[in-house]
Amino acid sequence: MNDSQGVPAELLGLDDAPQRRLDLAAVELDGETVVYDQPTGGLHTLNRTATLVWSFLDGGTTLRALVGELAEVFATDPSILAGDVVQLVRDLGRQGLLEGVVAEPVRADGAVGPSPTSASPDSM
């Protein structure tokens, strides 16, 4: 895989330290966050839990450390939170909200993107 393409969202794991895209406008209202992606015109709403996770996505905090912090705050076993946190962050990556993360899946040949043999909607 070419590192200049970024990391596929589906490969993000507990040892990664993802970072919010710095060019996004984000406003927190009543514990929830509205994120505006001006280049694409996308508008994203994060609930309270996603807002808390979003606030830790600084490029320096691993998801493992984040899970540990959340487990302390919510007095919950980290193993219960880990899967949900990773899934949320992968979803944020698929939506294009994280630096250096791409939405495309990893193919069986290790390349990133749709399979060259998959049919496009135009060819059907």
VOMIVO-468357 format. One line per 4 residues: number of its first residue (from 0); their letters; for each residue x negated, z, y negated of N, C-alpha, C. Coordinates in steps of 0.05 Angstrom, whole numbers, padded with zeros to 5 digits. Layout:
N
NUM = A = X:Z:Y:X:Z:Y:X:Z:Y  ...;
This chain:
124
0 = MNDS = -00017:00000:00024:00000:00000:00000:-00018:00000:-00025  -00010:-00015:-00045:-00025:-00016:-00070:-00017:00007:-00087  -00036:00025:-00094:-00030:00049:-00110:-00019:00042:-00137  -00025:00018:-00148:-00016:00011:-00175:00015:00007:-00175;
4 = QGVP = 00026:00003:-00151:00055:00000:-00149:00069:00028:-00151  00055:00048:-00145:00067:00075:-00145:00073:00084:-00117  00082:00108:-00115:00089:00121:-00089:00119:00116:-00085  00126:00106:-00061:00155:00103:-00055:00169:00130:-00056;
8 = AELL = 00192:00132:-00068:00207:00157:-00070:00211:00170:-00043  00215:00154:-00022:00220:00166:00004:00196:00180:00016  00172:00176:00005:00148:00189:00015:00141:00215:00000  00156:00222:-00021:00151:00246:-00035:00155:00270:-00017;
12 = GLDD = 00137:00289:-00018:00140:00313:-00001:00131:00338:-00015  00130:00360:-00001:00125:00386:-00013:00098:00389:-00026  00078:00373:-00018:00052:00375:-00030:00048:00357:-00054  00069:00342:-00062:00068:00325:-00086:00076:00341:-00110;
16 = APQR = 00065:00332:-00133:00071:00345:-00159:00082:00323:-00178  00107:00315:-00174:00118:00293:-00190:00121:00301:-00220  00122:00280:-00236:00125:00285:-00265:00148:00268:-00276  00164:00281:-00293:00185:00267:-00307:00172:00244:-00323;
20 = RLDL = 00186:00222:-00326:00176:00200:-00344:00177:00211:-00372  00155:00207:-00386:00152:00218:-00413:00168:00202:-00434  00176:00177:-00427:00191:00161:-00446:00221:00164:-00445  00230:00183:-00429:00259:00189:-00427:00268:00209:-00448;
24 = AAVE = 00291:00205:-00458:00303:00225:-00476:00321:00243:-00459  00317:00269:-00462:00333:00288:-00446:00343:00310:-00465  00369:00317:-00461:00381:00338:-00477:00396:00356:-00458  00391:00382:-00461:00404:00402:-00445:00429:00413:-00460;
28 = LDGE = 00451:00412:-00446:00477:00422:-00458:00490:00440:-00438  00494:00465:-00446:00507:00485:-00428:00495:00486:-00400  00469:00485:-00398:00455:00487:-00373:00453:00462:-00357  00465:00440:-00366:00463:00414:-00353:00446:00396:-00371;
32 = TVVY = 00435:00375:-00359:00418:00357:-00375:00428:00329:-00373  00428:00316:-00396:00434:00288:-00398:00408:00273:-00404  00401:00254:-00387:00376:00239:-00390:00383:00210:-00396  00371:00200:-00418:00375:00172:-00426:00350:00156:-00422;
36 = DQPT = 00352:00134:-00408:00330:00116:-00403:00334:00092:-00421  00322:00092:-00444:00326:00071:-00464:00319:00043:-00453  00296:00040:-00440:00289:00013:-00430:00310:00000:-00412  00323:00017:-00395:00344:00006:-00377:00372:00010:-00387;
40 = GGLH = 00375:00028:-00406:00402:00035:-00416:00416:00055:-00397  00401:00065:-00378:00413:00084:-00358:00418:00111:-00370  00440:00123:-00362:00447:00150:-00370:00451:00166:-00345  00438:00189:-00343:00439:00206:-00319:00447:00234:-00327;
44 = TLNR = 00464:00246:-00311:00472:00274:-00316:00463:00291:-00293  00449:00313:-00300:00438:00331:-00280:00454:00357:-00282  00463:00367:-00259:00477:00393:-00258:00457:00415:-00263  00467:00440:-00263:00450:00463:-00269:00426:00465:-00250;
48 = TATL = 00430:00461:-00225:00408:00464:-00205:00388:00441:-00209  00398:00417:-00213:00380:00394:-00217:00365:00398:-00244  00378:00409:-00264:00365:00415:-00289:00341:00434:-00286  00345:00454:-00269:00324:00473:-00264:00300:00460:-00250;
52 = VWSF = 00306:00444:-00230:00285:00429:-00216:00271:00410:-00236  00287:00395:-00251:00276:00376:-00271:00256:00390:-00290  00262:00414:-00298:00244:00428:-00317:00216:00434:-00305  00214:00434:-00279:00188:00440:-00265:00173:00414:-00259;
56 = LDGG = 00185:00391:-00263:00172:00366:-00256:00152:00357:-00278  00130:00372:-00279:00110:00369:-00301:00085:00355:-00292  00083:00346:-00267:00059:00334:-00257:00038:00353:-00247  00042:00379:-00252:00023:00399:-00244:00034:00419:-00223;
60 = TTLR = 00060:00419:-00220:00072:00438:-00201:00080:00423:-00176  00070:00432:-00153:00078:00419:-00128:00106:00427:-00122  00119:00410:-00106:00146:00417:-00097:00146:00442:-00080  00124:00447:-00065:00121:00472:-00049:00121:00496:-00068;
64 = ALVG = 00107:00495:-00090:00106:00517:-00109:00134:00520:-00122  00146:00498:-00129:00173:00499:-00140:00193:00512:-00121  00192:00505:-00096:00210:00517:-00076:00205:00547:-00074  00179:00555:-00075:00173:00583:-00075:00185:00598:-00099;
68 = ELAE = 00183:00586:-00122:00194:00599:-00147:00224:00601:-00144  00237:00579:-00135:00266:00580:-00133:00275:00600:-00112  00260:00602:-00090:00267:00621:-00069:00266:00650:-00080  00247:00656:-00097:00246:00682:-00109:00269:00687:-00128;
72 = VFAT = 00275:00667:-00145:00296:00670:-00165:00323:00674:-00151  00328:00658:-00130:00354:00659:-00116:00354:00677:-00092  00332:00691:-00087:00329:00709:-00064:00338:00695:-00038  00326:00672:-00034:00333:00655:-00011:00307:00647:00004;
76 = DPSI = 00310:00642:00030:00288:00633:00046:00279:00605:00037  00253:00602:00031:00243:00576:00022:00250:00552:00040  00251:00558:00066:00256:00536:00085:00285:00525:00082  00302:00542:00071:00330:00533:00066:00330:00514:00042;
80 = LAGD = 00314:00519:00022:00314:00504:-00003:00297:00478:-00001  00276:00478:00015:00256:00457:00016:00269:00429:00019  00286:00425:00038:00298:00399:00043:00314:00389:00020  00330:00408:00008:00347:00400:-00015:00330:00393:-00039;
84 = VVQL = 00309:00408:-00045:00292:00402:-00068:00278:00375:-00064  00267:00370:-00040:00254:00344:-00035:00274:00321:-00038  00298:00325:-00027:00318:00303:-00029:00326:00298:-00058  00329:00319:-00073:00336:00315:-00102:00314:00300:-00116;
88 = VRDL = 00289:00308:-00112:00267:00295:-00126:00264:00266:-00116  00269:00261:-00091:00268:00233:-00082:00290:00217:-00095  00314:00229:-00098:00336:00215:-00112:00328:00209:-00141  00315:00228:-00155:00306:00224:-00182:00286:00201:-00183;
92 = GRQG = 00269:00200:-00163:00249:00178:-00161:00262:00151:-00157  00282:00151:-00139:00297:00126:-00134:00311:00116:-00159  00319:00134:-00176:00332:00126:-00201:00313:00118:-00223  00287:00119:-00217:00267:00111:-00236:00260:00131:-00257;
96 = LLEG = 00265:00157:-00252:00261:00178:-00272:00234:00192:-00270  00218:00185:-00251:00192:00198:-00247:00169:00179:-00251  00147:00189:-00262:00123:00173:-00267:00111:00166:-00240  00102:00141:-00236:00088:00132:-00213:00103:00133:-00187;
100 = VVAE = 00130:00133:-00188:00146:00133:-00164:00164:00108:-00165  00165:00094:-00143:00181:00070:-00141:00204:00074:-00122  00225:00060:-00127:00249:00064:-00111:00248:00049:-00084  00232:00028:-00083:00232:00011:-00059:00223:00026:-00034;
104 = PVRA = 00235:00020:-00011:00227:00033:00014:00201:00022:00024  00189:00037:00042:00165:00028:00056:00174:00013:00081  00164:-00012:00084:00171:-00028:00107:00154:-00020:00131  00162:-00030:00154:00147:-00024:00179:00118:-00033:00178;
108 = DGAV = 00112:-00054:00162:00085:-00064:00160:00068:-00048:00139  00081:-00027:00127:00066:-00011:00108:00069:-00020:00079  00080:-00043:00075:00083:-00053:00048:00108:-00041:00035  00109:-00043:00009:00132:-00031:-00006:00151:-00054:-00013;
112 = GPSP = 00177:-00049:-00010:00197:-00069:-00018:00214:-00078:00005  00233:-00095:-00001:00251:-00104:00020:00236:-00122:00040  00245:-00122:00064:00233:-00139:00085:00235:-00168:00077  00214:-00183:00081:00215:-00212:00074:00235:-00228:00090;
116 = TSAS = 00244:-00217:00113:00264:-00231:00129:00292:-00222:00123  00296:-00202:00105:00323:-00193:00099:00337:-00214:00082  00362:-00217:00087:00378:-00237:00073:00385:-00227:00045  00382:-00243:00025:00391:-00236:-00002:00420:-00243:-00005;
120 = PDSM = 00434:-00230:-00024:00462:-00236:-00027:00467:-00266:-00034  00447:-00279:-00047:00450:-00307:-00055:00449:-00325:-00031  00436:-00316:-00009:00433:-00334:00014:00456:-00331:00034  00475:-00315:00028:00497:-00311:00046:00520:-00329:00039;
